[in-house]
Amino acid sequence: MNVAGKPMRTIWAEADGGVDIIDQTLLPHEFVTVTLATLADAAHAIKSMQVRGAPLIGAAAAYGMALAMRDDASDAMLARAADTLLATRPTAVNLRWAIEEMRRLLSPLPPAQRAARAYARAAEICDEDVAINRAIGEAGFGAIETAWRKKGRRGRIDVLTHCNAGWLATVDWGTALAPIYRAQETGIPLHVWVDETRPRNQGASLTAWELREQGVPHTVIADNAGGHLMQHGKVDLCIVGTDRTTASGDVANKIGTYLKALAAYDNKVPFYVALPSPTIDWTISDGMREIPIEERDPREVTEIAGRLPDGSVARVRLTPEDSPAANPAFDVTPARLVTGLITERGICAASREGLLSLFPERREAARA
Ligand code: MRU
């Protein structure tokens, strides 16, 4: 995707082995890239949400393993790196997927070969993510085209999205936003309702920023506005991402997604979830019981950061000093509320059979 008109990815390795990322905690006010030099830097980047979004967390973890191997390629370090990175964030399963993939690959190798192989595999994981997201864009475009046809190809298509499941959440293209970028290329007139996504405002700060950079018409709305817009026929379809999808099609995504799915269901608005296959956790079926939900710092609820008229960025308090706050970061939308799962292999029903129709090779894993 483009930044100031120039194509960029969200993570890349430098010739000297450092790994560059965009510091997403500073957007939309500042665009700053940061170099990760150590395992500790990578773990910090994931935990502090300099990088975030399920697929990008996976890519950053893969590079975190490579940075660790560059320092010390022993078995002890391999185990320590995996444990350190796994402890950063609990919900997005891409993290575990990438770490397990790196361990499986590196463990049998002699230590002298591990660093080079780790960098090569991390780069491949990034390239695979780009290819997968491009394919998700193609598959999801079908859903947008259907909505456009239903409207008699008149007016515009209004898509509602929650959180940031765009380019910034992946290596390139995004998941939920990939179909939107694909539709933009084909000339279908569309407009995106961007949920602000309290408390960290990934919609207002990140989705709005990247849509603006790509020239996609959009409007930021308060999180509570979506239901009203749906009641008034102002949303043609919803597309969101996910941090973990169970083998039966339940989806965990940013807190507030479930309420949007309920409103969409009540108003017969199609509700799609876009996901790359590493986001599917084939080992679990019941999303509500089995997906760990990250609890984050309550200060993300009680305080907010923004730009002051003098251009500086400041944090201000929103609540009374002694009012307690809670901050569950994700919720689970049951499969029954999901119209379809958009994957790199096509769109399927949000169900075990739907997923297995696209990923038949997982039949054994999904039986567990
Ligand atoms: O807490 P975050 O910003 O990492 O949460 C991100 C989301 O919930 C995204 O919607 C999800 O990871 C899908 S990203 C392609």
Residues whose N, C-alpha, C, O or C-beta is under 5 A from the ligand:
A	BS01	MRU	R52 G53 A54 H162 C163 N164 A165 A169 T175 Q202 G241 T242 D243 N253 K254
